[in-house]
């Protein structure tokens, strides 16, 4: 291991270190034998002002493989705890990830740069700290697709094949992934602070979070109670995130508190997947046997996770809730009442967002609670008749185009997807009557629906194809085809490849279970 003497042109900081090594452990990446490029995100690198010498070059390859630590980096594994399937694990931490630095982009926004699969850390718990190529390709494809869909997410900067095998159930080619995020702080970070450092460490982390991520809190009307404002801000971000997931049919798979970003970004694409035929109870994770993280459960699970965050902040809320002469028991009661109010407001906000998003998907402007029955009836039809979620909403917009005659594919009407067309026809009539109330013409409604209903999503069986080709033959052709095609998810599929990727999986192509990338 050696350090590069190249002076990077881009700015980096290491602000978390000001809190002390309680929150992290220094560690160096472990070099790999024969690094080879899989992919490099040049547009993201340019946004971060990463120098050309450290992009898709030999020097860049050494850095993003973990073989060379540049002068701007101070690698560290972050400490956190977490509720995993509702069971508290007091210490987890980055077992195969290293925070290299915080990069400052041309908008003066800071981004964490993290290597994943770069070898063991003090939190590896006996593991090798490596990643197989499959989880790396999955996270690269899904995170960049989510970004293209307009959904808050971590980003993929680089993927490098290690030239080594990792051993799980058998030997699999290894890879190193470089992830970029607004932050790697999680609900589990606050749980770790409380469990191992007490209220003082929670306060230090909360103050840091406000200063770095939510500086507007200091200037807002809630500045007198900044920790309540912090809880409320995180709750708003979580409500917005999970409703984005519901809009496109995404299932995170493992919404543990250690996978819940304080900044409201989708993080940790382990058993993540998109639903094909609509089922509100759909679960993909191979270990989620009770359906805790099912598709429709995600808003409630986010609320449960927020309650765990609130528990860590209660002493801070109590200190701000009353004057010091107020009995501590009363202060605590007031703090619980404040936190409970935030959680109740979260539920109300989620309901508003769901109505707005579903209204937009159906072309209904200014949707209200009176529209909920119409919305739910459509979802029930999809469920009862095993209709593909993505195709149903995309082709519903075609129902507004009377000249449409195609019987198959992205230009066909939604009615072609239903085996009981009479049931759909009756719902369709009520839907059209509701649209008339908006006094918009069909072309306007169709255009608005196209903006929120993607035609192309990262279909699970297509991701599996790319992974299989890479694992078995070292062939990355399919991976790069998918990566490019999924960058324009809202446009009409026209090319042969786009029309192929629009299609729902056949029965023998369906992926019913996905796995964590450990």
Backbone torsions as a table, in degrees:
resi	resn	phi	psi	omega
1	UNK	NA	129.1	176.7
2	UNK	-139.9	161.1	-177.5
3	UNK	-102.1	136.3	177.7
4	UNK	-71.5	142.1	176.6
5	UNK	-97.5	3.0	179.7
6	UNK	-66.7	132.1	177.5
7	UNK	-91.9	112.0	-177.5
8	UNK	-72.8	147.3	178.3
9	UNK	-82.0	-15.6	-176.5
10	UNK	-91.8	155.1	-174.6
11	UNK	-88.9	137.0	175.1
12	UNK	-132.3	151.5	175.5
13	UNK	-133.2	172.1	179.3
14	UNK	-142.4	57.6	-168.1
15	UNK	-65.5	-30.1	-178.2
16	UNK	-63.6	-26.4	-178.4
17	UNK	-63.8	-20.9	178.2
18	UNK	-65.1	-20.1	179.2
19	UNK	-82.8	-9.2	-179.1
20	UNK	96.0	161.8	-174.2
21	UNK	-76.9	7.5	170.4
22	UNK	-58.3	-35.2	-173.2
23	UNK	-92.3	-1.8	-178.5
24	UNK	-157.9	169.1	173.1
25	UNK	-131.8	129.7	176.0
26	UNK	-64.1	141.3	177.7
27	UNK	-162.0	151.0	178.4
28	UNK	-108.6	145.8	174.0
29	UNK	-65.1	153.2	177.9
30	UNK	-98.7	125.9	-176.0
31	UNK	-61.2	149.2	176.3
32	UNK	-106.5	162.7	-170.7
33	UNK	-73.7	-48.4	-170.4
34	UNK	-143.4	73.9	-176.5
35	UNK	-66.3	140.0	177.1
36	UNK	-138.7	142.6	-179.7
37	UNK	-65.4	135.9	165.5
38	UNK	-102.9	-51.9	-180.0
39	UNK	-161.3	152.7	174.5
40	UNK	-141.4	132.3	-175.7
41	UNK	-93.5	89.5	-174.0
42	UNK	-66.0	-39.0	-178.8
43	UNK	-64.2	-37.9	177.0
44	UNK	-68.9	-39.8	178.1
45	UNK	-60.1	-40.4	179.1
46	UNK	-68.3	-36.2	176.3
47	UNK	-61.7	-36.5	-179.0
48	UNK	-85.3	-1.2	-179.5
49	UNK	64.5	28.4	176.5
50	UNK	-68.3	133.3	-175.5
51	UNK	-63.1	151.2	-178.9
52	UNK	-59.0	-33.2	-178.5
53	UNK	-65.8	-22.1	-176.9
54	UNK	-109.2	18.1	176.9
55	UNK	-94.2	-127.2	-175.8
56	UNK	-86.9	64.5	-180.0
57	UNK	-124.6	178.2	176.6
58	UNK	-64.4	-40.2	178.1
59	UNK	-66.6	-42.3	177.1
60	UNK	-61.5	-40.5	179.0
61	UNK	-59.0	-42.6	179.5
62	UNK	-65.2	-38.7	-179.5
63	UNK	-68.6	-49.5	-173.7
64	UNK	-79.8	-7.4	170.3
65	UNK	-88.6	-14.5	-176.4
66	UNK	88.5	11.0	-179.7
67	UNK	-85.4	-16.4	-178.4
68	UNK	-141.0	129.0	178.7
69	UNK	-101.4	111.9	-178.5
70	UNK	-69.8	162.5	-177.5
71	UNK	-62.8	-26.2	-177.5
72	UNK	-78.0	-8.0	-174.1
73	UNK	-100.5	144.1	170.9
74	UNK	-132.9	82.3	-171.1
75	UNK	-61.4	137.5	179.2
76	UNK	-154.3	145.4	174.0
77	UNK	-96.4	129.2	-177.6
78	UNK	-82.5	146.2	178.6
79	UNK	-96.7	138.5	172.6
80	UNK	-161.8	162.4	175.2
81	UNK	-108.7	-164.5	175.9
82	UNK	170.8	147.6	167.9
83	UNK	-86.6	115.7	177.6
84	UNK	-107.1	112.2	-173.7
85	UNK	51.4	44.5	175.4
86	UNK	75.3	2.9	177.8
87	UNK	-103.7	123.4	-176.0
88	UNK	-76.0	126.8	172.5
89	UNK	-112.6	111.3	-171.3
90	UNK	-63.3	-28.4	178.7
91	UNK	-140.4	121.2	175.1
92	UNK	-118.6	-89.6	178.7
93	UNK	86.7	169.7	-178.7
94	UNK	-73.5	103.3	-179.2
95	UNK	-86.9	-16.5	177.8
96	UNK	-147.2	32.1	-179.5
97	UNK	-140.5	147.6	179.8
98	UNK	-134.0	123.3	172.9
99	UNK	-75.7	119.4	-176.6
100	UNK	-88.1	-44.1	-177.4
101	UNK	-175.5	172.5	170.6
102	UNK	-108.6	118.5	-179.4
103	UNK	-93.1	142.9	179.9
104	UNK	-105.7	118.1	-178.1
105	UNK	-84.1	-176.4	-175.6
106	UNK	-73.2	-3.3	172.9
107	UNK	-102.9	10.6	-178.3
108	UNK	64.7	23.2	174.7
109	UNK	-93.6	138.2	-179.7
110	UNK	-94.2	140.1	179.8
111	UNK	-130.4	134.2	173.3
112	UNK	-74.0	136.1	172.0
113	UNK	-112.4	122.7	-172.7
114	UNK	-132.2	135.1	171.7
115	UNK	-91.7	134.3	176.0
116	UNK	-118.6	135.9	-179.1
117	UNK	82.7	23.2	-174.9
118	UNK	-95.5	18.2	175.9
119	UNK	110.2	174.7	-173.9
120	UNK	-67.5	152.8	176.5
121	UNK	-129.4	173.5	176.5
122	UNK	-61.8	-11.8	179.8
123	UNK	-106.5	13.8	-174.2
124	UNK	-73.9	-16.0	176.7
125	UNK	52.0	44.6	177.1
126	UNK	87.1	-4.1	180.0
127	UNK	-80.4	169.8	-178.0
128	UNK	-87.1	-8.4	179.1
129	UNK	69.0	12.4	-177.9
130	UNK	-101.7	167.8	176.6
131	UNK	-129.0	140.4	171.9
132	UNK	-75.1	162.0	-176.4
133	UNK	-66.8	-30.4	-178.0
134	UNK	-58.4	-55.4	178.0
135	UNK	-60.1	-31.2	178.3
136	UNK	-67.5	-46.5	178.3
137	UNK	-64.1	-40.9	179.3
138	UNK	-59.9	-48.8	-177.7
139	UNK	-67.0	-37.3	178.6
140	UNK	-62.2	-50.5	-178.2
141	UNK	-63.6	-47.3	-174.8
142	UNK	-71.0	-41.9	-177.7
143	UNK	-67.4	-39.9	178.5
144	UNK	-72.4	-31.9	175.1
145	UNK	-67.5	-41.4	178.1
146	UNK	-62.7	-39.2	177.1
147	UNK	-61.6	-42.6	178.8
148	UNK	-65.7	-30.3	177.5
149	UNK	-75.9	-9.0	179.5
150	UNK	84.2	25.5	-176.5
151	UNK	-108.1	131.2	179.9
152	UNK	-54.4	130.4	-174.0
153	UNK	-160.4	157.9	164.9
154	UNK	-67.5	162.1	-176.5
155	UNK	-119.5	161.9	176.9
156	UNK	-103.9	120.7	177.3
157	UNK	-97.6	-42.7	-176.2
158	UNK	-154.8	152.3	171.9
159	UNK	-137.9	130.2	-175.4
160	UNK	-130.8	129.4	172.1
161	UNK	-73.4	138.1	-173.6
162	UNK	-85.7	-19.1	-174.1
163	UNK	75.0	11.8	179.3
164	UNK	-126.9	159.6	175.3
165	UNK	-96.4	143.2	168.7
166	UNK	-110.8	151.0	-172.3
167	UNK	-119.0	117.6	174.8
168	UNK	-118.1	-102.5	171.4
169	UNK	-77.5	-18.2	177.4
170	UNK	-165.4	-175.9	179.5
171	UNK	-80.7	131.5	-179.5
172	UNK	-133.6	141.9	176.6
173	UNK	-57.4	140.0	-178.4
174	UNK	-96.5	165.6	179.0
175	UNK	-156.9	161.0	176.4
176	UNK	-121.3	134.7	-175.8
177	UNK	-116.5	138.7	174.6
178	UNK	-109.4	118.6	-176.5
179	UNK	-108.8	141.6	176.7
180	UNK	-118.6	132.9	-178.5
181	UNK	-144.3	154.1	172.3
182	UNK	-59.5	-34.4	179.9
183	UNK	-165.2	153.4	171.0
184	UNK	-108.3	14.8	173.0
185	UNK	-74.2	138.0	-176.0
186	UNK	-129.2	169.8	170.7
187	UNK	-55.1	-38.9	179.1
188	UNK	-62.0	-24.5	176.1
189	UNK	-64.5	-40.8	178.6
190	UNK	-71.2	-36.5	177.0
191	UNK	-63.7	-41.2	177.4
192	UNK	-61.9	-43.5	-179.4
193	UNK	-59.6	-43.1	-179.0
194	UNK	-69.8	-44.5	-174.9
195	UNK	-68.1	-34.6	-172.8
196	UNK	-111.3	-14.4	-177.9
197	UNK	-130.0	-10.5	179.2
198	UNK	77.6	-168.7	-171.8
199	UNK	-63.3	-31.3	-178.8
200	UNK	-63.3	-42.4	179.6
201	UNK	-71.1	-35.3	176.7
202	UNK	-62.2	-43.5	179.7
203	UNK	-62.9	-43.5	179.6
204	UNK	-61.0	-42.5	179.8
205	UNK	-69.0	-39.6	178.7
206	UNK	-64.5	-43.2	179.1
207	UNK	-63.2	-41.7	178.3
208	UNK	-62.9	-44.2	-179.0
209	UNK	-61.3	-43.8	178.6
210	UNK	-63.7	-46.4	-177.2
211	UNK	-63.7	-43.0	-175.9
212	UNK	-82.3	-45.5	-169.2
213	UNK	-102.1	-31.5	-174.8
214	UNK	-131.4	57.2	-177.5
215	UNK	-63.1	-18.6	179.3
216	UNK	-62.8	-23.1	-178.5
217	UNK	-60.3	-37.9	-178.4
218	UNK	-65.4	-23.9	-176.6
219	UNK	-100.5	-5.7	-173.3
220	UNK	-86.3	175.8	178.0
221	UNK	-67.3	-15.7	179.5
222	UNK	-92.6	10.5	-176.3
223	UNK	-59.2	-25.6	177.8
224	UNK	-69.6	-20.6	177.1
225	UNK	-135.3	70.7	-171.7
226	UNK	-63.6	-28.5	-176.5
227	UNK	-76.2	-30.3	172.1
228	UNK	-68.5	-41.3	177.5
229	UNK	-63.8	-36.2	176.8
230	UNK	-62.5	-48.7	179.2
231	UNK	-60.3	-42.6	-179.2
232	UNK	-65.9	-39.9	-180.0
233	UNK	-65.7	-45.3	178.1
234	UNK	-61.8	-40.2	179.4
235	UNK	-62.1	-42.2	178.7
236	UNK	-61.9	-44.6	179.4
237	UNK	-62.6	-39.6	179.4
238	UNK	-66.6	-40.7	178.7
239	UNK	-62.2	-43.5	-180.0
240	UNK	-66.1	-38.8	-178.5
241	UNK	-66.6	-51.7	-175.3
242	UNK	-66.3	-29.4	177.1
243	UNK	-73.5	-27.7	170.2
244	UNK	-64.5	-41.9	178.1
245	UNK	-60.0	-45.6	-179.6
246	UNK	-62.7	-34.1	-177.9
247	UNK	-63.2	-36.8	-175.6
248	UNK	-106.4	1.8	177.7
249	UNK	80.4	32.1	-177.8
250	UNK	-94.1	138.4	174.6
251	UNK	-118.4	119.7	179.9
252	UNK	-65.6	-44.0	175.6
253	UNK	101.3	-42.1	-178.9
254	UNK	-141.0	79.5	-178.6
255	UNK	-84.8	52.5	174.1
256	UNK	-69.5	161.6	-178.8
257	UNK	-66.5	-24.7	177.1
258	UNK	-79.1	-5.9	175.3
259	UNK	-109.7	16.7	-177.5
260	UNK	-110.7	104.1	-176.0
261	UNK	-71.2	135.3	176.6
262	UNK	-62.1	-30.9	-177.4
263	UNK	-85.6	-0.1	177.3
264	UNK	74.6	35.6	174.6
265	UNK	-106.7	147.4	172.9
266	UNK	-67.6	124.1	-176.5
267	UNK	-136.8	144.6	176.9
268	UNK	69.8	84.4	179.2
269	UNK	-88.2	74.7	177.4
270	UNK	-84.1	-92.4	177.2
271	UNK	-87.5	27.4	-179.4
272	UNK	-65.3	148.1	-179.8
273	UNK	-164.3	166.9	175.7
274	UNK	-108.8	139.8	178.5
275	UNK	-71.7	145.5	172.6
276	UNK	-97.4	-96.0	174.0
277	UNK	-65.0	138.2	-172.6
278	UNK	-71.8	129.2	174.6
279	UNK	-151.7	112.2	-176.5
280	UNK	-63.2	-19.5	-179.1
281	UNK	-98.6	13.2	-175.8
282	UNK	-65.5	134.5	176.7
283	UNK	-129.3	138.5	176.7
284	UNK	-109.1	-34.6	-174.5
285	UNK	-57.2	131.5	-178.3
286	UNK	-66.6	-18.2	-178.1
287	UNK	-106.1	-0.6	179.6
288	UNK	-91.2	71.6	-172.7
289	UNK	-75.3	-19.0	-178.2
290	UNK	-103.7	3.1	176.6
291	UNK	74.4	25.0	-179.3
292	UNK	-58.5	-39.9	-175.3
293	UNK	-107.7	37.0	177.1
294	UNK	-64.2	161.5	-175.9
295	UNK	-50.0	-54.8	-174.5
296	UNK	-75.3	-12.6	-178.6
297	UNK	-82.9	-10.6	-169.8
298	UNK	-60.7	-39.9	176.6
299	UNK	-62.0	-39.4	-179.6
300	UNK	-71.1	-36.1	177.8
301	UNK	-67.2	-39.4	176.2
302	UNK	-60.0	-38.7	177.5
303	UNK	-65.1	-41.9	178.1
304	UNK	-60.2	-43.5	178.4
305	UNK	-64.6	-38.2	177.2
306	UNK	-64.3	-34.4	176.9
307	UNK	-63.8	-35.0	177.2
308	UNK	-68.5	-37.6	175.2
309	UNK	-64.1	-42.6	179.9
310	UNK	-59.3	-37.0	179.6
311	UNK	-60.9	-38.1	180.0
312	UNK	-70.8	-27.6	-176.0
313	UNK	-92.0	-7.1	-175.0
314	UNK	-53.1	-45.1	179.4
315	UNK	-60.6	-34.1	178.3
316	UNK	-72.7	-38.7	177.0
317	UNK	-65.7	-37.7	179.6
318	UNK	-63.9	-41.3	-179.7
319	UNK	-64.1	-32.0	-179.6
320	UNK	-90.8	-15.1	-173.5
321	UNK	-76.3	-29.9	-173.5
322	UNK	-142.3	168.2	173.1
323	UNK	-72.6	157.6	-174.7
324	UNK	-63.3	-24.5	-179.8
325	UNK	-75.9	-10.9	177.7
326	UNK	-70.5	135.5	179.2
327	UNK	-53.4	143.0	-177.1
328	UNK	-59.7	-36.3	-179.7
329	UNK	-62.3	-39.8	179.2
330	UNK	-69.1	-39.4	177.2
331	UNK	-59.1	-43.9	-179.2
332	UNK	-63.9	-41.2	178.8
333	UNK	-61.6	-41.9	179.6
334	UNK	-66.3	-38.0	178.7
335	UNK	-64.6	-42.7	178.4
336	UNK	-63.0	-39.3	178.8
337	UNK	-64.2	-41.0	178.8
338	UNK	-64.5	-44.7	-179.8
339	UNK	-65.0	-40.6	179.6
340	UNK	-62.9	-37.3	178.6
341	UNK	-64.0	-39.4	177.7
342	UNK	-62.2	-43.3	-179.7
343	UNK	-66.1	-37.4	176.5
344	UNK	-65.7	-41.4	178.6
345	UNK	-66.5	-33.0	174.9
346	UNK	-59.0	-46.7	-179.3
347	UNK	-61.6	-41.3	178.9
348	UNK	-65.5	-41.3	-180.0
349	UNK	-66.1	-39.3	176.9
350	UNK	-59.9	-42.6	179.5
351	UNK	-62.8	-42.9	178.7
352	UNK	-62.8	-43.2	-179.6
353	UNK	-66.3	-40.5	179.1
354	UNK	-61.3	-45.2	178.8
355	UNK	-63.0	-42.0	-179.6
356	UNK	-66.3	-45.3	-178.9
357	UNK	-66.9	-44.2	180.0
358	UNK	-68.4	-36.5	175.9
359	UNK	-61.1	-43.6	179.1
360	UNK	-63.8	-39.0	179.3
361	UNK	-64.2	-31.3	180.0
362	UNK	-95.4	1.1	178.9
363	UNK	79.3	17.3	-178.6
364	UNK	-96.1	116.1	176.4
365	UNK	-79.5	142.4	175.0
366	UNK	54.3	51.6	179.0
367	UNK	-63.4	145.3	179.1
368	UNK	-126.2	178.3	179.0
369	UNK	-61.5	-23.2	178.2
370	UNK	-67.7	-19.5	179.2
371	UNK	-87.8	-7.5	-172.8
372	UNK	-61.7	-39.5	-178.7
373	UNK	-62.4	-43.5	178.8
374	UNK	-61.7	-42.3	179.4
375	UNK	-63.5	-47.1	-177.4
376	UNK	-66.3	-34.5	178.5
377	UNK	-62.5	-38.5	178.9
378	UNK	-66.8	-44.5	178.0
379	UNK	-62.1	-38.3	178.0
380	UNK	-63.5	-39.5	177.3
381	UNK	-62.0	-43.4	178.6
382	UNK	-60.0	-43.0	-178.4
383	UNK	-67.4	-48.0	-176.3
384	UNK	-63.7	-34.2	-175.2
385	UNK	-105.7	12.5	176.2
386	UNK	52.9	49.6	-178.4
387	UNK	-93.8	141.8	179.3
388	UNK	-65.4	129.1	-175.1
389	UNK	-63.2	-50.1	-176.3
390	UNK	-66.0	-46.9	-179.1
391	UNK	-64.3	-37.5	-177.1
392	UNK	-59.9	-47.4	-178.1
393	UNK	-74.3	-34.8	177.9
394	UNK	-64.9	-47.6	-176.0
395	UNK	-76.4	-17.8	176.1
396	UNK	-61.1	-35.5	177.7
397	UNK	-63.5	-27.6	178.2
398	UNK	-68.9	-20.9	177.9
399	UNK	-64.4	-16.9	-179.8
400	UNK	-90.0	-3.3	-179.2
401	UNK	-108.7	100.5	-173.6
402	UNK	-68.2	-16.1	-179.0
403	UNK	-88.1	-3.2	-176.4
404	UNK	-71.1	127.5	-177.7
405	UNK	-125.1	-7.2	-177.9
406	UNK	-61.3	143.7	-178.9
407	UNK	-103.9	-11.9	-177.0
408	UNK	-145.4	143.7	175.2
409	UNK	97.4	-173.3	-171.5
410	UNK	-66.0	-15.0	179.4
411	UNK	-101.9	6.2	179.3
412	UNK	-85.5	156.8	179.0
413	UNK	-71.5	158.7	179.9
414	UNK	-63.3	-29.6	-177.4
415	UNK	-57.2	-26.4	-178.7
416	UNK	-68.7	-14.2	-177.5
417	UNK	-88.3	-13.1	-173.2
418	UNK	-103.0	130.7	176.4
419	UNK	-78.6	-28.3	172.9
420	UNK	-101.4	84.4	-173.7
421	UNK	-71.9	-23.0	179.1
422	UNK	-65.1	-43.9	179.3
423	UNK	-61.6	-42.4	177.9
424	UNK	-65.8	-41.4	-178.3
425	UNK	-59.9	-40.1	179.7
426	UNK	-66.5	-41.8	177.7
427	UNK	-65.8	-41.9	-178.0
428	UNK	-57.7	-39.1	-179.3
429	UNK	-64.4	-42.6	178.3
430	UNK	-65.9	-37.3	178.5
431	UNK	-64.1	-45.9	-179.8
432	UNK	-63.5	-37.9	177.5
433	UNK	-62.7	-38.4	178.2
434	UNK	-67.3	-37.3	-179.7
435	UNK	-66.4	-33.0	-179.6
436	UNK	-60.3	-31.1	-179.0
437	UNK	-63.1	-26.3	179.8
438	UNK	-75.9	-16.4	180.0
439	UNK	59.7	29.5	173.5
440	UNK	-100.5	149.3	178.1
441	UNK	-79.5	165.1	-174.4
442	UNK	-59.6	-37.5	-178.3
443	UNK	-64.7	-40.6	178.6
444	UNK	-65.7	-43.8	-179.6
445	UNK	-64.3	-44.1	179.8
446	UNK	-60.7	-43.6	179.8
447	UNK	-62.7	-40.2	-179.7
448	UNK	-68.2	-36.0	178.0
449	UNK	-67.2	-35.3	-179.4
450	UNK	-65.3	-24.6	-177.0
451	UNK	-76.0	-19.4	-176.0
452	UNK	-119.0	-12.1	-179.5
453	UNK	-109.1	105.5	-178.3
454	UNK	-72.0	148.7	172.1
455	UNK	-88.7	-34.2	-177.5
456	UNK	-117.2	126.5	173.6
457	UNK	-125.9	162.7	176.4
458	UNK	-71.5	83.2	179.8
459	UNK	-57.6	136.9	-174.5
460	UNK	-60.1	-39.5	-177.1
461	UNK	-72.2	-26.5	176.7
462	UNK	-73.3	-41.0	174.9
463	UNK	-59.6	-42.2	179.8
464	UNK	-62.9	-36.7	177.5
465	UNK	-60.6	-45.5	-178.6
466	UNK	-64.8	-40.4	179.8
467	UNK	-66.4	-44.7	-179.2
468	UNK	-61.4	-43.3	-179.9
469	UNK	-63.1	-38.6	-179.7
470	UNK	-71.6	-41.3	-178.2
471	UNK	-68.5	-42.5	-172.0
472	UNK	-87.6	-36.2	-173.6
473	UNK	-123.7	-1.9	-175.2
474	UNK	67.0	20.9	-175.8
475	UNK	-93.4	117.4	-178.5
476	UNK	-102.7	8.8	-177.1
477	UNK	-58.2	-49.5	-178.0
478	UNK	-63.7	-39.9	178.2
479	UNK	-56.4	-48.4	-177.6
480	UNK	-71.2	-33.3	174.6
481	UNK	-60.9	-46.5	-178.3
482	UNK	-66.9	-43.2	-178.8
483	UNK	-57.1	-43.5	-179.4
484	UNK	-72.1	-44.5	-175.8
485	UNK	-64.7	-33.6	-175.4
486	UNK	-83.8	7.1	178.1
487	UNK	-83.1	-11.2	177.4
488	UNK	-129.4	70.0	-170.9
489	UNK	-72.8	-18.3	-173.7
490	UNK	-100.3	1.7	-179.3
491	UNK	-90.8	159.3	177.7
492	UNK	-64.6	123.0	176.7
493	UNK	-63.9	126.6	-177.8
494	UNK	-124.1	-42.4	-176.8
495	UNK	-71.7	164.7	178.9
496	UNK	-59.7	-40.9	179.6
497	UNK	-66.7	-43.8	-179.0
498	UNK	-63.0	-41.2	179.0
499	UNK	-66.5	-36.2	176.0
500	UNK	-63.2	-43.8	-177.8
501	UNK	-73.6	-19.0	176.5
502	UNK	-71.2	-29.5	-172.7
503	UNK	-66.9	142.7	174.2
504	UNK	-73.4	156.6	-179.5
505	UNK	-68.7	147.0	170.0
506	UNK	-72.9	166.5	-176.0
507	UNK	-55.0	-42.5	-177.3
508	UNK	-80.0	-1.5	178.1
509	UNK	-103.3	-10.1	-174.2
510	UNK	-63.3	137.8	172.8
511	UNK	-102.5	117.4	-175.4
512	UNK	-103.5	-16.9	-179.9
513	UNK	-139.8	139.2	174.2
514	UNK	-125.6	165.7	-169.5
515	UNK	-130.6	152.0	176.0
516	UNK	-65.8	146.5	-176.3
517	UNK	-89.9	54.7	-178.0
518	UNK	-95.0	NA	NA
